[in-house]
Amino acid sequence: MTRSATVALVTGGGAGIGEATCLRLARDGIAIGVLGQRIGNAQKVADAIIVAGGSAVAVEADVADRAAVNQAVAAVRAALGPITVLVNNAGIEHFTPFAEIDDKDWDRVMAVNLKGIYHATQAVLPDMVAAGWGRVINLTALGAQIGAANMVHYTASKGGVTAMTRSLAVELGPKGITVNAVSPGFLLTPMSQRAIDGNLFPVPYQEIVATYPIPRVGQPEDAAAAIAFFASQEAGYITGQTLGVNGGCCP
């Protein structure tokens, strides 16, 4: 397997925004560690990259499990080289009225969406510090900016991601590492499709996107393009920022 000067680890890389990001970064010449909670999905993405002429390896981990993340990072490093791009994409959403959220649901959402970023970023940070260069791109969410009924635990976790992004940018900037966030609006992903199928949105999603300045459903590739920019050399003087990919629905 070919080793690359630039290696990216994409968490939640087996589907949706993560899959689109893996494919986009691979087209940009980056070797990809595809981390998924289900190895089968991650392997399909890695195989597609390899068939297209890129370099990739699939690894399995629940980002809430520090030991599993450390093991996965070590496997990617051994196969492809030091990791200098990290896309913290893994996340879960959960629809429950606030009064009905229990500790188990609250803790699980926080463990994946917020603590998972803590685990993955600490695991790859030594590679970036050694290189004097790095890119960390976190996925937050529109709901963290505007609120969302029945998703208080989810939006709280994503608000934490935004705050964590800003603080990490301040701390890691002097080491040559930028830290930014991408905040998707309504994108058609397997996660959002499950919400549609379960009638979990307050109104039909078509009515929501019809009000946007760009009146269409977003695609995972829209977010992947923003992530690829933050991962690039050209974004070297941008850090601590959150970029909305939302069709212009809000500031």
N, C-alpha and C positions, 0 to 999 in steps of 0.2 A: 504493500500500500504506500502511495506517495505521501511524503510529509510536506507540509506547506509552511511558508514563512508566516502566514496568517491563519490561525485556527480559531473557529468560533464554536462555542457551546450554546445550543438553543434548548432551553427547557420547555417541556410541553411541545416538543418538535414533531410529534406524530400526526398532528391533524390541525386544521384551521389555520390561524395566524402563524402558529409555529411551523407547520409544514410549508406554507408559502414563504416564510422567512428563510428556512433552510434552503429551499430551491433557489430563491433569489440570491442569497449570499454565495451559494455555490457557483452560480452563473458569474458572479463577480470575482471568481478565482479563489475563494476562501474554502479551506477544508472544514468540514462540518461534523461536530459531535452532536448527534441527534438523541436527545435525552427524552424518554417517555416513560410514563408509568406502566404502559403496556409495551413490551419489547416488540411485539408483532407489528404494531403501527409504526414504531420508530424504525424498524428494519425495512419496511416498505419504502419509507422516505429515503433512507440511506441507500438502498438498492437503486432507486430512481436517480439519485445523484451520481452514483458510480456508473450506471449505464450511460448517462449523459457525458461521461468523461471526467467527472469530478472525484474528489476524495471525501469519504465519509465513513463514520462508524456509528452504529447504534448501541445505546446503553440504556439500561433500565434503572429507574429510581423513583421513589416518592420523594419529592423535594422537601417534605416535612420531616424526613428521616435523615439526619446529618450523616450518619455512617454510610448510608446508601449513596448519598450525594458524593461524599468523599471517594468512595469506591468507583463510582461512575466517572468522576473527574480524572482519577488516576488512570483509568482505562483509556479515556480519550487522549490524555497526555502521552501515554505510552504508544498509542497507535499513530497519532498525528503530529505530536509536538506540543510545545507550550501553548496555553490558551490565552489569547490576548483580546478576544471579543466574547462578551457574554450577553446573551439575550434572555432575560428573566421573563419568560412568557407563560410558564405553567400557572394555571389558576382554575378555580372552581367558582361557580355561582350557586346561590341557593335562594329560593323565593319563599319567605315565611313572614307573616305579619310580626311586627316587632314584639308584641306581647306574647307571642307563641315561640319565639326563639329560645332554645334551651342551651345549656352550657356546651353540650357535645357539638351541636351545630356551629355555635359561635367559635369554639376553639378550633374546629376543623377548618373553617374558612380562614381564620387567622394563620393557622399553621401552614397552609398551602400558599395562600396569596401574599403573605407578608413575611412569615418566618422562612419560607422557602427561598426568598430572595436573599435573606441574611445568610442562609446556609451556602447557597451556590456562589454568592459573591465572595464570601470568606474562603471558599475552597479554591477559587481560581486566582484570587488576588496576588499570591506570591509570584505567579508567572508574569503578571502585568508589572508588578514592582520591579522584578528582575529585568524586564525588557525596557523599563522607563516609558512604556506606552501601553495604553489599553482603552477599551471602549466597553462601557456597561450600559445596556439599554433595558429599561424596565417597562413593563406593560401596566399602566393604570387603567382608568375607565372614566367615561363621561359621567357616570353616576356619582363619582367622587366630587365632581364640580357642581352638579345641579341637583343632586339628590335623587332617590328612587324609592318609591313605596315598596314595602315588603322585601327590601334588600338592605336594611340598615347594616347588618354585619358585613355584607359584601362591599358596600360603599365605604364603610369605615376602614376595611382592610386596604382598599385602593387609595383612600386618602392617606393612609400610612405610607403607601408606596411613593406617593408624590413627595411627602415630607422626607422620606428616607433618601430619595433621589437628590434632593437639594442639599441635604447634609453631607452625603457621600461626595457630591461634587466639590464641596468646599474642602473636605478632608483630603481627597485624592487628586485634586487638580495639580498641586505642586509635584506630584509623582508622575505626571504625564498621562493621567487617566481621566477621561471625561465620563460623566454619568448623566444620562438624559432619560426621559420617559416619553413614551408614545401613548396617547389616550384615544382609543378607538371609540367612535360612536356606534351606531347600529350597523354592524357588519354581519353578513350572512355566513356563519360558521356552524359547525356541528353543535356547539353550545347554544347559540341563539336559535337554531332550528328546533332544539328540544324545548326551548321556551315557547316557540311558536306553536309547536305541536301540542303542548300542554295548556295552551290558552292562558299563559301567565302574564302577558302584557295587558295593561288596562284598556287599550284600544288596538285594533288591528294594526300591525306594523306598517302596512301600506299607507295608512292615514298619517302615521308619524313621519315617515320619510317624505311624503308629499309636501310637507311644510318646509323642508330644507331648501336653502338656496340652490344646492345641487340635488334635485329631487329623485334620488335613486338609492337603492340599497347598496351599502359599501361591500366590498369584497376583501377577503384576507390579503390579497395582493396589494391593496391600497395601504394597509398598515405595513406590509413587508417593505414597500418602497421607502417609507419614512424611516423604518428601522435600518435599512441599508444605507441611507444617507448618514444617520448618526454613527454608523459603524465605519464610515469612510475616512480617508485622510482629510478630505475637504472640510469635515466637521470639527477639525481640531481646535477651533476657537469658540466652540459652543458647548456649554456644560451647565448643568442644573436646570435645564429647560424641560417643559412638558409640551409636546406638540399634539394638538387635537387633529385626529383624522376622522372627521364627522360630517362632511358635506356642508360645513358652515352653519350647523344648527345652533351653535352658541359660541361665545368668545373663547 
